[in-house]
């Protein structure tokens, strides 16, 4: 599975790298929404994982909105430390598939990947 992870925290990236290495999934990471949106990779992902708080002009929810408005229908999961009802509601309004609150454990990440695995 081709996974795109938009996250600026190196520790969170390393954790997902370890998990995807063990599952055999391909992982591409971006530290900000602008760079991710400029990449062709994001438009062909099987699964998008997005943090809310990102450096730059766009946050993860802005990016989710842009992707959905441009017809990207790949599963999109928000993984964020922001667990306020406003962020969760906005995420749902934008058409994301799931909202996970950090910290996320290895078993949770494994379950997440398996739930969205196409086979």
ABEGO torsion letter per residue (X at the ends): XBBBBBBABAAAAAAAAAAAAAAGBBBBBBABAAAAAABAAAAABABBBBBABBBEABBAAAAAAAAAAAGBABBBBBBBABABAAAAAAAAAAGBABBBBOBBBAAAAAAAAAAABAX
